[in-house]
Amino acid sequence: MKQKHKKTGFTLIELLVAVALMLILTIAVVTIFTQASTVFILSEAQMNLFQNARIALDFMAKELASARNDDRDFKITNPSTSNLNDDPLVLLEFDTVTSWQQNDANSTSHEQELARVVYAVKKVGNTNRWNLTRQIFEIKNAGDKGTIQTNLEIIAQFVRANTPTSLPNIRIDFIRFESDNWVKKDLDTITFTESSDDTKMPHALRITMELVPEKRDELVRTMSRTFWIAGASN
């Protein structure tokens, strides 16, 4: 006599448990994917931010290496309460041999000659972020203040301030070799003139700044670099 096998399926409880487990697994996978994507996007943003800053500092190093103060002064101005409202807030002004693209009415040419270079920071709206900028003034005659050759160019983002109303966290110290010793000085403002022994050009500058992505205040990174100036005299 053949034995009959009763066909059985999943019970309602088993189906509910299976659906619940599938939902938990799906939520876990989506959460992990979302977090991984966020980390990747932030890492890429940070990498681009710091890479652009390094490129800007490399360019600054080349211009500072050939800086001079023959006819015009070499000026350093650190952010302070007295110049907080300046827009842009000028950090460095000096003469150097540099290059730029000159656009005329009918042509574009690449120029390379003596110019006045101005580095500054410009506030980004009503935020706690500032952009590092650069502008070139062509020098045609001795004593000339220079003719604007480039618009205000953003070369690095974003220098961080603690609050929207506080100073940007960027600092310029200078170093001179005096009496067989390296002397580091940090003054709010100094003008180096060719005629004064007390204000001869520095042998080196050290720039330190805090950088932060556009929307994540907690991802702060400090960059610091020393720039040597070949034209400085003892």
C-alpha distance (Angstrom), angle and dihedral (degrees) to the residues before:
residue distance angle dihedral
M1 . . .
K2 3.82 . .
Q3 3.80 117.8 .
K4 3.78 114.6 -131.0
H5 3.83 116.5 -133.7
K6 3.77 115.4 -144.5
K7 3.81 112.7 -133.7
T8 3.82 113.1 -129.0
G9 3.83 133.2 -174.1
F10 3.78 137.7 -171.7
T11 3.73 117.2 -58.8
L12 3.80 121.2 -127.4
I13 3.80 90.9 -106.8
E14 3.80 91.7 52.3
L15 3.81 90.8 50.5
L16 3.80 92.0 49.7
V17 3.82 91.3 49.1
A18 3.82 90.8 49.1
V19 3.82 92.2 48.9
A20 3.79 90.8 47.3
L21 3.81 92.1 50.9
M22 3.81 90.4 47.8
L23 3.81 91.2 51.4
I24 3.81 91.9 49.0
L25 3.80 90.8 49.3
T26 3.83 92.0 47.3
I27 3.82 92.5 49.1
A28 3.81 90.6 48.6
V29 3.82 92.5 50.6
V30 3.83 92.7 46.8
T31 3.82 91.5 47.7
I32 3.80 92.8 50.2
F33 3.81 91.5 46.7
T34 3.82 92.3 48.3
Q35 3.80 92.8 48.8
A36 3.80 91.8 46.8
S37 3.81 90.8 49.7
T38 3.83 91.2 49.1
V39 3.80 91.9 49.8
F40 3.81 90.6 48.3
I41 3.82 93.1 49.2
L42 3.83 92.3 47.8
S43 3.80 92.2 46.1
E44 3.80 91.1 50.3
A45 3.82 91.2 47.8
Q46 3.81 91.0 50.1
M47 3.79 92.2 46.6
N48 3.82 91.9 51.1
L49 3.80 91.3 45.3
F50 3.80 94.7 52.3
Q51 3.79 94.0 38.7
N52 3.82 90.3 55.4
A53 3.80 89.8 47.8
R54 3.82 91.2 51.5
I55 3.80 90.8 50.3
A56 3.82 90.0 50.3
L57 3.81 91.3 50.2
D58 3.81 90.8 48.3
F59 3.79 89.3 54.3
M60 3.80 90.7 47.0
A61 3.81 90.1 50.9
K62 3.82 91.5 56.5
E63 3.80 92.9 50.2
L64 3.81 94.4 44.9
A65 3.80 91.3 49.2
S66 3.82 89.7 66.6
A67 3.82 97.5 34.4
R68 3.80 118.5 138.5
N69 3.80 139.8 177.3
D70 3.81 102.4 -155.1
D71 3.81 98.9 130.4
R72 3.80 104.6 0.3
D73 3.78 130.3 42.2
F74 3.79 127.3 -100.9
K75 3.82 105.4 -127.4
I76 3.79 133.3 -164.8
T77 3.81 120.0 -172.6
N78 3.79 120.2 179.0
P79 3.82 119.4 -158.5
S80 3.80 110.6 -90.7
T81 3.79 139.1 157.2
S82 3.80 89.7 -94.6
N83 3.82 94.2 62.3
L84 3.81 100.9 28.1
N85 3.82 91.9 111.8
D86 3.81 94.2 52.1
D87 3.79 112.0 114.6
P88 2.92 108.3 -135.6
L89 3.80 99.5 19.8
V90 3.82 105.7 -141.8
L91 3.82 116.6 -135.8
L92 3.80 105.8 169.7
E93 3.80 135.2 17.8
F94 3.79 122.1 178.3
D95 3.81 145.2 138.3
T96 3.79 118.4 -108.6
V97 3.77 143.0 146.4
T98 3.79 106.9 -96.0
S99 3.79 141.9 146.9
W100 3.78 135.4 -116.4
Q101 3.79 141.0 165.2
Q102 3.79 112.9 -104.0
N103 3.79 117.0 -156.1
D104 3.80 116.2 -157.7
A105 3.79 127.5 -179.5
N106 3.80 94.5 -89.7
S107 3.79 105.7 14.6
T108 3.78 147.4 30.8
S109 3.79 122.1 -134.5
H110 3.79 136.1 -178.4
E111 3.81 111.6 -126.0
Q112 3.80 128.7 -165.4
E113 3.78 120.4 -179.6
L114 3.79 145.1 100.6
A115 3.80 112.6 -39.2
R116 3.78 142.5 158.7
V117 3.81 110.0 -109.3
V118 3.81 121.2 -160.1
Y119 3.79 121.8 -166.1
A120 3.80 117.2 -168.0
V121 3.79 143.8 154.3
K122 3.80 121.5 -119.5
K123 3.81 124.2 -160.6
V124 3.80 117.9 -117.1
G125 3.81 105.9 -133.1
N126 3.80 116.1 -73.6
T127 3.80 94.2 -26.7
N128 3.79 137.6 105.6
R129 3.80 91.7 -109.0
W130 3.81 130.9 98.8
N131 3.82 131.1 -170.1
L132 3.80 122.3 -135.0
T133 3.83 108.1 -127.7
R134 3.81 139.3 -172.9
Q135 3.79 133.1 -159.2
I136 3.81 132.0 -178.7
F137 3.80 128.8 -144.8
E138 3.82 116.1 -169.0
I139 3.83 114.0 -133.0
K140 3.78 113.4 -144.7
N141 3.82 101.7 163.0
A142 3.80 135.8 28.7
G143 3.78 110.0 -91.7
D144 3.79 90.6 17.1
K145 3.82 114.8 140.7
G146 3.78 88.8 -142.5
T147 3.79 137.3 -112.4
I148 3.81 118.9 -97.8
Q149 3.80 110.1 -105.7
T150 3.80 102.3 167.0
N151 3.77 135.3 34.6
L152 3.77 119.7 -117.1
E153 3.81 100.3 -69.6
I154 3.80 122.6 -156.8
I155 3.81 107.0 -137.8
A156 3.83 101.3 169.0
Q157 3.82 139.5 18.1
F158 3.05 138.7 -126.7
V159 3.81 123.4 8.8
R160 3.79 107.6 -177.1
A161 3.79 129.2 -129.2
N162 3.79 121.3 -169.0
T163 3.82 91.9 -121.8
P164 3.83 135.5 2.1
T165 3.81 89.4 -99.0
S166 3.82 99.6 44.1
L167 3.79 132.2 88.4
P168 3.80 120.6 -83.4
N169 3.80 113.0 -100.7
I170 3.78 97.7 -115.2
R171 3.79 124.9 117.8
I172 3.82 135.2 -175.5
D173 3.81 119.0 -157.4
F174 3.78 122.3 179.0
I175 3.78 131.8 -147.7
R176 3.81 130.4 -152.5
F177 3.78 131.5 -178.8
E178 3.80 104.8 -126.1
S179 3.81 129.2 166.4
D180 3.81 92.2 -8.6
N181 3.81 91.7 -53.1
W182 3.77 136.2 99.1
V183 3.80 107.7 -120.0
K184 3.82 119.2 -161.2
K185 3.79 115.9 -157.7
D186 3.78 132.1 -175.8
L187 3.79 114.7 -165.1
D188 3.79 127.4 162.2
T189 3.80 92.7 -130.8
I190 3.79 133.6 5.4
T191 3.79 134.4 165.5
F192 3.79 118.1 -155.3
T193 3.79 112.3 -150.4
E194 3.77 127.5 -170.3
S195 3.81 93.0 -131.5
S196 3.81 101.7 52.2
D197 3.81 123.0 77.6
D198 3.80 89.6 -158.2
T199 3.79 92.8 60.0
K200 3.77 105.2 37.9
M201 3.76 114.0 151.9
P202 3.80 116.6 -79.8
H203 3.79 119.2 -106.0
A204 3.79 89.4 -137.1
L205 3.79 143.6 4.4
R206 3.78 126.8 -147.6
I207 3.81 116.9 -155.1
T208 3.80 119.6 -166.7
M209 3.79 122.8 -177.8
E210 3.78 141.2 163.5
L211 3.79 116.9 -127.1
V212 3.78 126.5 -164.4
P213 3.84 134.8 176.2
E214 3.78 119.9 -105.9
K215 3.82 99.0 -95.6
R216 3.81 108.0 13.6
D217 3.82 113.6 79.0
E218 3.78 92.9 177.8
L219 3.83 93.7 62.5
V220 3.80 96.4 78.1
R221 3.78 122.8 158.7
T222 3.79 126.8 -175.5
M223 3.80 118.3 -141.8
S224 3.78 122.4 -167.7
R225 3.79 130.3 177.6
T226 3.78 138.3 170.7
F227 3.83 119.7 -137.5
W228 3.81 120.3 -159.6
I229 3.81 119.1 -146.6
A230 3.78 113.5 -149.2
G231 3.80 94.6 -168.7
A232 3.82 95.5 61.0
S233 3.80 115.1 114.1
N234 3.79 128.4 -146.8
